Amino acid sequence: MTDLFDLTGCTAIVTGGSRGLGRGMAEGLAEAGAKVLILASGDSVHKAAEEMRQEGLDVSGMRCDLFDREQVKAVFTEAVDTLGGRLDILVNNAGVQRRHPAEEFPLEDWDSVIQVNLNAVFQLCQLAGQVMLRQGRGKIINMASMLSFFGGFTVPAYAASKGGVAQLTRALTNEWAGKGVCINAIAPGYMATEMNTALIQDENRNAEISARIPMHRWGTPADLKGVAVFLASHASDYLSGAIIPVDGGYLSK
C-alpha cells in the first residue's frame, strides 16, 4: 500500500511554493520522495528552497513572474530541464487576492487576479500537458477554492477565477485523462495563511466562519500535504476532474 503513495523518482513543479499552502504541499511531495522545484515571484523562493534542503528534502527554487507570459514559458522550460527533462507533477498553487465592493472594483485589479489565478494556470497546464502527453503520464493539481462553489463577498475577480479553475480542470480531464494525464483540483477551506489576514482580523467574520467549520478550526498548510501526495501518486490513477474540498467540513454544514 505504501508504494501507491511513494513519489521516489518523480519530479514536480509547485508554483507559489515558497510560503503558505504552496510550501506545505511542496514539503509533502518532497517528503514522499519527489524532486521538487518551487516557483515564486520574489527572492524568498531561494531562501525557502534552502530551508527545505536543510531538512533533507530535494527542493530547488526559481523566480517567475506569472504576469509575464513569455517569462512563464521560459522559466517553465528551464525548470523542466533542471528536473532532468521530465515532469511528473505540476501544482498550480500561486494566487492573488483583491478586495473591493463589486461596484467599485478597479479593472486593473480584476485583470491582475484573472491573469495569475486563471490565465497563468491555463498556460502552465498547457505547457505541462505538452510534456506529460509525450511521456504518456502525468498529474496536474490545480488550486480551486470554496469560491469555486459559492460567490463570496467583495471578491468578484477571485470568485470568477476560481470558478474558472474548476471548469478548466474538468475540461482538461475530458481531453487528457484518456491519454494518461490526470487533472484534479484541491478546494481549500478557510486557511490560516497570509492571503486570509483580512478575514482573520475581522472579528465578526472570523467568528462566523469558525462557527460553521465542524472541526472548529481554520486549516493549515500541513493539512494539504496528504491530499497533494494522494493526487500526485499512483493512489489516484483513476481519479480525474475532481474538485476536492479540504475544508474541515465547511461545505457540509
C-alpha positions in Angstrom: 0.0 0.0 0.0 2.8 2.4 0.8 4.1 2.0 -2.7 0.9 3.6 -4.0 1.9 6.9 -2.3 5.6 6.7 -3.0 6.9 9.6 -5.2 10.5 8.5 -5.3 12.0 9.3 -8.7 9.2 11.7 -9.6 9.7 15.4 -10.4 7.4 18.2 -9.5 6.9 21.9 -10.1 4.9 23.9 -7.4 4.0 27.5 -8.1 3.8 29.8 -5.1 5.8 27.2 -3.3 7.8 29.5 -1.0 5.2 30.0 1.6 1.7 29.2 2.8 -0.2 26.3 1.2 2.2 26.0 -1.6 5.1 25.4 0.7 3.1 22.9 2.7 2.4 20.9 -0.5 6.0 21.2 -1.8 7.2 19.8 1.5 4.7 17.0 1.4 5.7 16.0 -2.1 9.4 16.1 -1.2 8.8 14.1 2.0 7.1 11.5 -0.2 10.3 11.2 -2.3 9.8 13.7 -5.2 12.4 16.1 -6.5 10.6 19.4 -6.3 11.2 22.8 -7.9 9.3 25.7 -6.4 8.4 28.8 -8.4 7.7 32.2 -6.8 7.9 35.9 -7.8 10.4 37.0 -5.1 13.9 36.2 -4.0 12.4 34.4 -1.0 12.0 31.4 -3.2 15.7 30.7 -2.9 15.6 31.0 0.9 12.6 28.8 1.2 14.2 26.1 -1.0 17.4 26.3 1.1 15.4 25.9 4.3 13.7 22.8 2.9 17.0 21.4 1.7 18.3 21.8 5.3 15.5 19.5 6.3 16.9 16.9 3.9 14.4 17.5 1.1 15.3 17.6 -2.6 14.0 21.1 -3.3 15.2 23.9 -5.6 13.7 27.3 -6.5 13.4 29.7 -9.4 11.9 33.1 -9.7 8.9 33.5 -12.0 6.6 36.5 -12.7 3.2 34.9 -13.6 2.1 38.3 -15.0 4.7 37.8 -17.8 3.6 35.1 -20.3 7.0 35.0 -22.1 8.8 34.6 -18.8 6.4 31.9 -17.7 7.2 29.9 -20.8 11.0 30.5 -20.5 11.1 29.6 -16.8 8.9 26.5 -17.3 11.3 25.2 -20.0 14.3 25.9 -17.7 12.6 24.2 -14.8 11.9 21.1 -16.7 15.5 21.0 -17.9 16.6 21.4 -14.3 14.5 18.4 -13.3 16.2 16.3 -16.0 13.8 16.8 -18.9 10.8 15.1 -17.3 7.8 16.4 -15.4 5.6 14.1 -13.4 3.6 16.6 -11.3 2.5 20.2 -11.6 0.9 22.0 -8.7 -0.7 25.3 -9.8 -0.9 26.9 -6.4 0.1 30.6 -6.9 -2.7 33.1 -6.5 -3.5 36.7 -5.7 -6.5 38.3 -4.0 -8.0 41.8 -4.2 -11.0 43.0 -2.2 -13.3 45.8 -3.2 -17.1 46.3 -3.4 -18.1 45.0 -6.8 -19.4 48.4 -8.0 -16.0 49.9 -7.2 -13.7 47.0 -8.2 -10.8 48.5 -10.3 -10.5 46.9 -13.6 -6.7 46.7 -13.2 -7.2 44.6 -10.1 -9.7 42.4 -12.0 -7.1 41.9 -14.7 -4.3 41.0 -12.3 -6.4 38.4 -10.4 -7.6 36.8 -13.6 -4.1 36.7 -15.0 -2.4 35.0 -12.1 -5.3 32.8 -10.9 -6.7 31.6 -14.2 -4.7 32.7 -17.3 -1.3 31.6 -15.9 -2.9 28.4 -14.6 -4.1 27.5 -18.1 -0.7 28.4 -19.7 1.2 26.2 -17.2 -1.3 23.4 -17.7 -0.8 23.6 -21.4 3.0 23.6 -21.1 2.9 20.7 -18.6 0.4 18.9 -20.8 2.7 19.0 -23.8 5.4 17.3 -21.7 3.2 14.8 -20.0 1.3 13.8 -23.1 4.6 12.9 -24.7 5.5 10.9 -21.6 2.1 9.2 -21.5 1.7 10.0 -17.9 1.4 13.0 -15.5 -0.5 14.6 -12.6 -1.7 18.2 -12.6 -3.1 19.6 -9.4 -4.9 22.9 -9.6 -5.9 25.1 -6.7 -9.6 25.8 -6.6 -11.4 27.3 -3.6 -14.5 27.5 -1.5 -15.4 30.2 -4.0 -15.5 27.6 -6.8 -18.8 26.6 -5.1 -20.2 30.0 -3.9 -19.7 33.6 -4.7 -18.0 35.2 -1.7 -18.2 38.9 -0.8 -16.2 41.8 -2.2 -14.0 39.3 -4.2 -15.7 39.0 -7.6 -12.5 38.6 -9.5 -11.2 35.8 -7.2 -14.6 34.0 -7.3 -14.6 34.2 -11.1 -11.1 32.9 -11.3 -11.7 30.0 -9.0 -14.9 29.1 -10.7 -12.8 29.1 -13.9 -10.2 26.8 -12.4 -12.8 24.2 -11.5 -14.2 24.2 -15.0 -10.7 24.2 -16.6 -9.9 21.2 -14.5 -12.9 19.3 -15.9 -12.3 20.5 -19.4 -8.7 19.3 -19.5 -9.8 16.0 -18.0 -12.1 15.4 -21.0 -9.2 15.8 -23.3 -6.2 14.3 -21.5 -7.4 11.7 -18.9 -7.6 9.0 -21.6 -4.0 9.8 -22.5 -2.5 9.2 -19.1 -2.7 12.7 -17.7 -4.9 13.2 -14.6 -6.0 16.7 -13.7 -7.7 17.4 -10.3 -8.2 20.4 -8.1 -8.0 21.0 -4.4 -10.5 23.4 -2.9 -9.1 24.6 0.4 -11.4 25.8 3.1 -10.6 28.7 5.3 -6.9 28.5 5.8 -4.8 30.5 8.3 -2.4 32.0 5.7 -1.3 35.4 4.7 -4.0 35.7 2.0 -6.7 35.5 4.6 -5.2 38.1 7.0 -8.1 40.5 6.5 -10.7 37.8 7.3 -8.8 36.6 10.3 -8.5 40.1 11.7 -12.2 40.8 11.1 -13.6 39.6 14.5 -17.2 39.2 13.3 -16.4 37.4 10.1 -13.8 35.2 11.7 -16.3 34.1 14.4 -18.9 33.5 11.7 -16.6 31.3 9.7 -15.2 29.4 12.7 -18.7 28.6 13.9 -19.6 27.0 10.6 -16.5 24.7 10.4 -17.4 21.4 12.1 -13.8 20.9 13.0 -13.8 24.2 14.9 -10.5 25.5 13.5 -9.1 27.1 10.4 -6.8 24.9 8.2 -3.0 25.0 8.0 -0.6 24.3 5.1 0.1 20.9 6.7 -3.5 19.9 6.1 -2.9 19.9 2.4 0.1 17.6 2.4 -1.8 14.3 2.4 -4.3 15.2 -0.4 -1.4 16.6 -2.5 0.6 13.4 -2.2 -2.5 11.4 -3.0 -3.3 13.3 -6.1 0.3 13.2 -7.3 0.7 9.5 -6.7 -0.4 6.2 -8.2 -3.1 6.1 -5.5 -5.2 8.4 -7.6 -4.6 6.9 -11.0 -8.4 6.5 -11.7 -9.3 10.0 -10.4 -9.5 13.0 -12.7 -11.8 16.0 -13.0 -12.5 16.1 -9.2 -12.7 19.2 -7.2 -11.8 18.0 -3.7 -12.8 20.2 -0.7 -10.3 20.2 2.2 -12.3 22.4 4.5 -12.8 20.8 7.9 -16.4 20.0 6.8 -17.4 23.6 6.0 -19.4 22.7 2.9 -21.4 20.1 4.8 -22.9 22.5 7.2 
